[in-house]
Amino acid sequence: MTELDPRLNILPQGGRDGAGGLKVHLVGIAGVAMTALAGLLAEAGAEISGSDRGIYPPMSDILKEMRVDFREGYGPETLPEDCRLVVIGNVVTRHFPVLEKIRELKKPYLSLPQTLAALFLNKTRNLVVAGCHGKTSTTALCAKIWAAAGLRPGFLIGGGSLDFPRPWRQARGEHFIIEGDEYDSAFFNKAPKFLHYRPETVILTSVEFDHADIYPNLESVVAAYESLMKIIPPEGRLIAWGDDPLVRRVARACRARVDFYGLNEDNNWRILGFREDGFGSAFELAGPEAFYARLSLTRPGVYNALNAAAAGAAFIGQGGDGRCLAPALAAFQGIRRRQEILGDFNGLTLVDDFAHHPTAVGQTLAAVRGAFPGRRLLAAFEPRSNTSRRAVFQADYARALAGADLVFLRRPPDPQKAPEGDRLDVERLAADLAPRASIFDDGPNLGRALVRESGPGDVILMMSNGDFDGLSAYLREHLGQNVREAKI
């Protein structure tokens, strides 16, 4: 890899002075994190261009609003010859034709996390939110709390925020809050993204097997998280979910202070008296040194309360005023596609969620069931991620989806992305859920079946880490004409 030219390190923390004229090109710009990086760079005064394949809304709209020059594809013609730095997303493989042009012109290039570390995380107190589940919501909760406390944090949230105009912000104070992904950084930088983020504090929400395309087994996932533990400085802090023995095992690799949170009595921070409260929850948070607070949250499910507890513990651990927690959490609006109510259609409620790992699928179904007691729950599920396409979670999906009254399964798109002989058997999954499950070849057919089968009083929960063939738009158009937006 070509090393970063030191002259490129001209973006000052918290301001635009001196940043004019820096031209950065992002290959794979339409990813959520890459678009956020483009936004951070633009806020710092850089001139941004980019390329990707299939640049669609909302990312295309955001890039247009930022006046980013973006081009379709990955050919050599997509690279501006006057750019001074190229950021290469992890969608790019070593065979992409644009790479030959980058090498020919001897352009310095970095991965996304390397760029963040070099230009935005080098002068701030960084909070990294890591874990197999809950990263995005917990990062958003932290950003909400720190901002409500007047700390003017920078942040990068891996999803659409309902609390901020954009899911990124350049730091105006001393704090930066970032979602720490365990996925690798780039084809030339195979380390997990979170190892680049210079943490002072880490939140560890969970450890499970995931990303079967890059991690061969659970032990390799554990090793990645243990590597993160080892780079927390001794004067830093780890906030870890203490109800899980595997998380506690990983935490032993940390040299810094460790605070555990959870429901069990052996945690430093405990949730007490959890209760559902409409499409939300209420609970008490008890912590060290007689800390106690009554809190409410605008999302259901105990796992969301745990996310809030982690955020609160990290905030107090960095010297925050505990009196800020209650008003910040009560005003939290959430993340798009995380238990997002899309509307009420003549008595039928439509909910959208990003859930794709079986643990997340099961937790989301339980939370939505608890928020709408006594109502029929229809689950639409698309196994689209690189792991959910595979057979590794065959039995786990059957257990998770058993929480729905009816299940509408879309066959995995692009089945060849999973090795033959190691693919999710959708027929077997439907048989395990019989007679409640049906299989569909695409989103439109699944949507038509949902419209036929659903009625007033039902709750439809869509779960996919993709756009589900436009299922959301189809249902909003066809479930009913008199739509009123839900007030959460």
C-alpha positions, 0 to 999 in steps of 0.5 A, spaced: 500 500 500 502 507 498 503 510 504 499 517 506 503 523 504 504 527 510 502 533 506 495 530 506 494 531 513 492 538 513 484 537 515 484 541 522 480 538 528 474 542 528 474 547 523 475 548 515 482 553 516 487 550 511 483 544 508 481 548 502 483 544 495 484 537 498 481 533 493 479 526 495 476 520 491 472 515 494 471 508 491 465 505 493 462 511 495 454 509 496 455 505 502 453 508 508 459 509 512 463 511 506 457 516 504 458 518 512 466 519 511 464 523 504 460 528 509 465 529 514 470 530 509 466 535 506 464 539 512 472 539 513 472 543 507 475 538 502 472 537 495 469 530 494 468 525 488 466 518 488 464 512 484 460 506 485 455 501 482 448 502 483 448 509 486 440 509 488 436 513 493 437 515 499 445 515 498 444 518 491 440 524 494 445 525 500 451 526 495 447 530 490 445 535 496 453 535 498 454 537 491 459 531 490 461 529 483 460 521 483 460 517 477 457 510 475 462 504 476 469 502 477 472 503 471 479 507 470 475 513 467 471 514 474 478 516 477 479 524 477 487 525 475 487 531 480 485 527 486 490 527 492 487 521 496 483 515 494 479 512 499 477 505 497 471 501 500 471 494 502 466 493 497 472 493 492 476 487 490 483 487 487 481 486 480 477 492 480 479 496 473 480 503 477 486 500 481 490 499 475 489 507 474 490 508 481 497 505 481 499 508 474 498 515 477 501 513 484 495 516 488 496 515 495 490 510 498 487 508 504 481 504 507 475 508 510 477 506 517 485 508 516 482 515 513 478 516 519 484 515 524 488 519 520 484 525 519 478 525 524 480 521 530 487 523 532 486 529 536 479 526 540 477 522 546 474 516 542 468 512 544 468 506 540 461 502 540 462 494 538 459 488 538 455 483 534 448 487 535 446 493 537 452 497 535 448 502 531 442 504 536 447 504 542 452 509 537 446 513 536 444 513 543 451 516 545 451 521 540 444 524 543 446 524 550 453 527 549 450 532 544 444 534 549 449 535 554 452 540 550 459 536 549 458 538 541 461 531 539 463 528 533 460 522 531 459 517 525 453 512 526 452 506 521 444 508 519 440 514 518 439 518 524 432 520 526 435 525 531 440 529 527 440 531 520 445 526 518 448 520 521 455 524 522 458 530 524 465 533 525 467 534 532 466 541 535 468 539 542 473 533 544 469 527 543 468 523 537 463 517 538 463 512 532 460 505 531 466 500 531 465 494 525 468 488 526 468 487 518 474 487 515 477 494 512 479 493 505 482 488 500 489 490 502 487 492 509 484 485 512 484 488 519 477 489 523 475 496 522 475 497 529 482 496 530 483 503 527 479 507 531 484 509 537 479 508 543 479 511 549 472 508 551 469 501 548 462 499 549 462 491 547 454 489 547 455 482 545 460 477 542 457 472 537 459 468 530 457 472 524 460 474 518 461 467 515 464 470 509 471 472 513 471 469 520 471 461 519 469 460 526 467 463 533 474 463 536 476 467 530 471 472 532 473 472 539 480 473 537 478 479 533 474 482 539 480 480 544 485 484 539 480 490 540 480 489 548 488 490 548 488 497 544 484 500 550 489 504 553 490 502 561 487 509 563 481 508 558 475 504 560 471 498 557 463 498 558 461 490 557 455 486 557 456 482 563 450 477 562 454 474 557 459 469 559 463 470 552 463 477 553 466 476 560 471 472 557 473 477 551 473 482 557 479 479 560 484 481 555 483 488 557 488 492 561 483 498 562 478 499 568 472 494 566 465 496 568 459 491 566 452 492 565 446 488 565 440 485 568 444 480 573 446 482 580 454 481 579 454 487 574 456 494 576 450 497 572 444 494 573 437 495 569 431 494 574 424 494 574 424 493 566 417 494 563 414 495 556 410 502 556 406 502 549 411 503 543 417 504 548 419 502 555 421 504 562 426 502 567 431 504 573 438 504 572 443 503 578 450 504 578 456 505 582 457 510 588 449 510 589 448 512 582 440 511 580 436 514 575 429 513 572 429 512 565 424 511 559 426 510 552 422 511 545 423 504 543 421 497 546 425 491 548 429 489 554 435 489 549 434 497 547 434 498 555 441 495 555 443 499 549 441 505 553 444 502 560 451 502 556 451 509 553 449 511 560 455 508 563 460 510 558 457 517 559 458 517 566 465 514 566 467 519 561 465 524 567 458 526 564 453 529 569 448 523 570 442 528 570 442 529 563 440 521 561 433 522 563 431 528 558 436 525 553 433 518 552 426 520 553 427 525 547 431 519 543 427 518 536 431 512 534 434 510 527 431 508 521 429 501 520 430 499 527 423 498 529 421 504 525 414 505 525 412 507 517 405 508 518 398 505 520 394 503 515 386 503 517 388 499 523 394 495 520 401 497 523 407 497 518 414 496 522 421 496 518 427 493 521 434 491 519 434 485 523 438 479 519 442 475 524 437 470 528 439 473 535 436 480 532 430 477 529 428 473 535 429 479 539 426 484 534 420 479 534 419 479 541 420 486 542 414 488 537 410 482 540 411 486 547 409 493 544 403 490 541 400 485 545 394 481 543 395 483 535 397 478 530 404 479 528 406 477 520 413 477 519 417 478 512 424 476 512 429 476 507 436 472 508 440 477 504 447 478 508 453 474 507 452 470 513 444 469 513 445 466 506 449 460 509 446 454 513 450 455 519 444 458 522 439 454 519 436 451 526 437 458 529 432 462 524 427 456 525 427 458 533 427 465 532 421 466 527 417 462 531 415 468 535 411 470 529 404 468 527 405 468 520 412 468 516 413 470 509 420 468 507 423 471 501 428 466 497 436 469 498 437 473 492 444 471 489 444 464 492 451 463 488 454 468 493 454 462 498 458 456 497 454 450 494 452 445 499 453 451 505 446 455 503 440 456 507 435 451 506 429 455 505 424 449 504 426 446 510 426 452 514 418 453 512 417 446 513 420 447 520 415 453 521 409 449 518 403 451 517 405 458 518 410 459 513 410 461 506 416 462 501 416 467 495 421 468 489 421 475 490 419 481 494 413 483 489 410 476 490 411 476 497 408 483 498 402 481 494 401 475 499 402 480 505 396 485 502 392 479 501 393 476 508 393 482 512 387 486 515 385 491 521 389 490 527 395 486 524 402 488 525 407 487 519 414 486 521 419 487 515 426 484 516 432 485 511 439 488 511 437 490 504 431 494 500 427 487 500 426 489 492 422 495 494 417 491 499 416 497 504 414 502 498 409 497 495 406 495 502 405 503 503 402 504 497 397 498 497 395 496 504 391 502 504 390 509 501 388 513 508 395 513 511 396 517 517 403 517 520 405 514 526 406 518 532 411 515 537 
